Amino acid sequence: MKARSSWRWNAVRGDYESGDPPPLRGTGEIAAIEAFSNRTILLLGCSGFVGKVFLAMVLDRFPELKHLVVQVRRKKTLSGEQRFYSEVLKAPPLRQIVDRIGGEQLVRAKVQVVEGDLDQPLCGIPVDQIDQLKVDIVVNIAGVVDFDPPVNESVEPNVYGTQHLIELVQLLNARLVHVSTAYVAGKKNGHISEDTAIEGYFPLRGEPGEVRRFSVSEELSWYTQFVKETRESRDSNPRPVRERLREGGMNRAESWGWTNTYTYTKSMGEQLIASTAGLTYAIVRPAIVESSMRFPFPGWNEGFTTSAPLVLMGGEGVKNWPVRKDGPLEIIPVDLVAEGILIVTAAVLCGKHKRVYHLASADENPIMLPRLVAFLGMNSRYKHKHKKSGSKLANVWKAYVETQVITVETLQARRTRLRRGLDVIHAALTLGKTLLGAQRVSPYLKSLRDTRRQIRQQEITLDKFLPFMFHNSFIFETRNIREAVTKLANDDLTRLKWDPETIDWADYWVNIHTKGIEKWIRPVFVSQRKTGS
Amino acid sequence: MNKAAFYDLDGTLLSCNLVTMHAYYARNDRSPLKSIYQFSKVLVSVPLLFGLDLYSRSLFNVFSFRAYRGMHRDRLIGLADDLFEVTLKPSIFPQAQALIETTKELGYRNVLVTGTLDFHIRPIALHFGIDEVICNRLEFRKHVATGRVLPPLLAENEKARSIREYAVQENIDLAQSCAFSDSTSDVPMLSVVGQPVATNPSRRLRRVALQKGWPILELRESVSKFPPFLRPAKVL
């Protein structure tokens, strides 16, 4: 829907302003169209959430690009090439773009698919094939984004995978754009600079009384030893090895001040890149990547490690949210991330790049957490008011009682009270089972078990997000990407935008993001819950 | 040149009005106590608004928008879908969708021209499949409504002016275009186009329509006879 008006919403000030925005002008030091013309990009990780949107954007906006090489991992019986054409190109964000630019034939003419795997040396690309690839720049968007997997499942792709990537880039004699995460900063508060030294970084460095030094090689020695010992103790320790590897990774990460295994391993990957002599690189650090704002269409989302679990929980009627009253949630739409990566790629090709680029929104246009909690309440109101299934009383409660901002202490107290209450109900039902017989009481006991499981699941999800919503309050500085935009050529500015300051958060969250999650994520989430995966 | 169908909303495509919308927000405030307080305010203001509407639609709009003062924009946007489902959707006239589809099939560009606010319009426009909207916007200071509408207030003559402006920008031939409204306050809007249609007309508008020879259309009935220019030519 297009509403015609001479008024524009100023998201930062929170009022309307009139008149046309000033035309965008750049100095032309970074000429993206020129940089991409007659160059070859090697893209790693094109099958992921950001990767697909990036691929769609390159194909759509830069027809001048000579050649694109994409690396795709084999999946069971599907070869990399088959996967690219049957899975990646058929995904919703790419389907219409491929049709628009001239169909699969055009893609086949421009894109070369190589099979490979980050877990293997040189990313699994055979040496003779590497010799034939004339790649100017490698863009790596691959990585495992699970917050707390068994430590080996995070270290292998994010640390060893990066080592393999560096070797590949060196052999290709190419430049590198590596996508990491802004949360490598760890448990910090306030403004996070892009200028902090990468090598030897750990979040607790510089804290009073902190004398340790961080080194990736020592961490990898610890890692090898830890995994070996854990696996060898399989017979003596009955606890599942996977669980112990998961815990081990989280504990190690937290001991250095990182929020989870993911950010810990991602930081190590960055440190390997930064310590490689002679490598021309830029590291792109997006914040929490969310639904697309405009491209390829509003609301596209397939990321589970975004705020999707929280939105889904809010939609299910969770009322109490432990968030900071004065803190923003550092989110950034996926299409802006893709544009940011493209701008950085152009900057690296033109030799006008910085080492690190944060892609985030809060330093210019923050969305404060209490506002998001209110949106979750309104979504729950809407959903439960019109819900036909489930308990009527519960639906009324969820529709008419709004969400609340609470502290972690209140949350813990409420959890304890709830647990006690459920224990009492359980005891009463067990007594009833003895007095009235199993047949009459068992359904209630089963329903109680399901409720407990659901509550436990919600608690686990919420706890994972606490570092980003309550314990820490981040604002990632984005000076470098804004500076890069001012250096673009005027023609580039018609194709690339970096404008998080214009995001109308209310419209984005209610009409784009929440609806996108309901459309694209909830069906997958529901089917996963049914199959128990 | 293109042609367009300009639609008024309240009373034309659905029977809802600004008062019922205020009543919705009042009933759905953050706490039950606040809801009761807000709802009583709306009840008290109803006779005043009714009298004002009879006197002047512009003045009626100004006063009714005051009720939004102090409301956060997030809430207005966040509750818009629910408001549509609860208040607006049930009041859509039976033949409204058919009329909009007919004008679309006949090559008219459907445009809503209404005094209603932008966030209310969104779900309505999506429901009807209307792409273009000319509507009012509230004024905000730091995300909170001031109770005023951003100028120019879209009503009466201003509707006619904005239709003319739109026609120039979009290369629309107004003589070939049509407009639908229920109220005498929209006589200027209806007079701008070549094919005005008094839709569910009030008594006063019916009189004007009969004087000027404008066709009269009833969308409130389950079967309605569209004016001749909207009946597709039969294939011989």
Interface residues (C-beta under 8 A of the other chain):
Chain A: M1 K2 A3 R4 S5 W7 R13 G14 D15 Y16 R371 A374 F375 M378 N379 R381 Y382 K385 H386 Y400 E402 A506 D507 V510 N511
Chain B: N28 R30 S31 P32 R73 D74 R75 I77 G78 L79 A80 D81 D82 E85 V86 D118 I121 R122 A125 L126 I130 D131 E132 V133 I134 C135 R137 E139 F140 R141 K142 H143 V144 L150 Y166
